[in-house]
Amino acid sequence: MSQFSYHWQLAHRILHDKGDRFSKPIIRLSVFGVSLGMVIMLIAIGITSGYKQVIEDKVVAMGQHIRISHYDRNYSYEQVPIMLNDTLLGILQNHPDITAIQPYATKVGIIKTADQVEGIVLKGVDKSFNGRDFSRNMLEGDTLQLNDTTADNHIILSKRLADKLQLKVGDKVRTYFVQDPPRQRSFTLSGIYETGLPEYDTKFALVDLRHVQKLNDWDSAQVSGIEVLASDYNKMDEVGEQLHHQIDINLKAETVKQIYPEIFDWIALFDTNVSVLLIITTCVCMITMMSVFFIIVLGQTRLIGILKTLGMKTKHVVQTFLMVAARTLFRGLLVGNAIGLGFGWLQQRFHFIKLNPDTYYVNYVPIKFQIWEVLLLNLGVFAACMLVLVVPAWIISRKISPVKAVQFE
């Protein structure tokens, strides 16, 4: 029999010693404590990953990682137009990390119904608009049917705007624009969307790009800006920085993090809070394991004396009791993973924990587990807890006298 197998069996017998009524409840309590800590940590990292994925999906669905527009101090939606020239399009189309580009134009207006008036921003898009991803936000109706020949006379409103104006799919939508001379356009409501992002849902209505260009007295090459999709969300900042230096000096490239800093600052704060939670919970698990380890050793002092009397070396005694601790810790991690991952799966599937979308940008708690994160978390907790036991295990095993330990009651 190998030494490892012998120590493993001895650790098993110590944990299942029916005569040791003192350590049993403490061991069960430690398993419970480690399990609870693991559940908390798993849910924390799952929610963090879930929120990041939700925000990324919403940003992509609205069509942009990076926005290119005129470099001016005008922060309103009445922007100075830029030209869709071959030089600019060539830079964007030849960039290896860009997957899609879509021009847009905006126009501030008013929607008026029989008894309601609401300010809006018309966002004009063409057939390059990422309608497939945007369709995930559609609650009713269809997206715009855009082509090269005729302008689509439909409009898409957010659920908030549609509810305020008491409009439904198929209704006529009359829009008014304060300019010289004042103008009016009538559209047919073809769809209702909801992103959960107040920055979009309270303002934007989607129409054919040609309508906005005509309202602004622009030609077909003039747009408010260009939205750019990067091939990798994590490369967004790098691509944005590259484009900012490559495009004309009169243009600027901004990432969505720069356009909507409040959303991403909130997520960054969320990351910080989760990191602090992970550190605190890991420390609690370490203290729990140290406490139960001392109690197990105290309960097995007589056994340690007998083993040392029979000639077992101190390092083998240490290995045996570290295996006892490892088995206890592993049991706690196993139970914690089962509960945490199970809870996460149920939440992903049934969304039974709801949120206020006005505050959290989504109406349920999103959870996403990544295998590498779960594995690293388990390995990190296991390693940290075992490392803090090595020194006390060695000191205790060396300090215990075989003669006194055998007589210990």
Sequence and secondary structure as in RCSB ss.txt:
>XXXX:A:sequence
MSQFSYHWQLAHRILHDKGDRFSKPIIRLSVFGVSLGMVIMLIAIGITSGYKQVIEDKVVAMGQHIRISHYDRNY
SYEQVPIMLNDTLLGILQNHPDITAIQPYATKVGIIKTADQVEGIVLKGVDKSFNGRDFSRNMLEGDTLQLNDTT
ADNHIILSKRLADKLQLKVGDKVRTYFVQDPPRQRSFTLSGIYETGLPEYDTKFALVDLRHVQKLNDWDSAQVSG
IEVLASDYNKMDEVGEQLHHQIDINLKAETVKQIYPEIFDWIALFDTNVSVLLIITTCVCMITMMSVFFIIVLGQ
TRLIGILKTLGMKTKHVVQTFLMVAARTLFRGLLVGNAIGLGFGWLQQRFHFIKLNPDTYYVNYVPIKFQIWEVL
LLNLGVFAACMLVLVVPAWIISRKISPVKAVQFE
>XXXX:A:secstr
  HHHHHHHHHHHHHT TT TTHHHHHHHHHHHHHHHHHHHHHHHHHHHHHHHHHHHHHHHTT SEEEEE SS  
SSS   EE  HHHHHHHHT TTEEEEEEEEEEEEEEE SS EEEEEEEEE TTS HHHHGGGEEEE      SSS
   EEEEEHHHHHHHT  TT EEEEEE SSS EEEEEEEEEEE  S HHHHTTEEEEEHHHHHHHTT  TTEESE
EEEEES GGGHHHHHHHHHHHS TTEEEEEHHHHSHHHHHHHHHHHHHHHHHHHHHHHHHHHHHHHHHHHHHHHT
HHHHHHHHHTT  HHHHHHHHHHHHHHHHHHHHHHHHHHHHHHHHHHHHH  SB  HHHHSSSB      HHHHH
HHHHHHHHHHHHHHHHHHHHHHHH  HHHHHT  
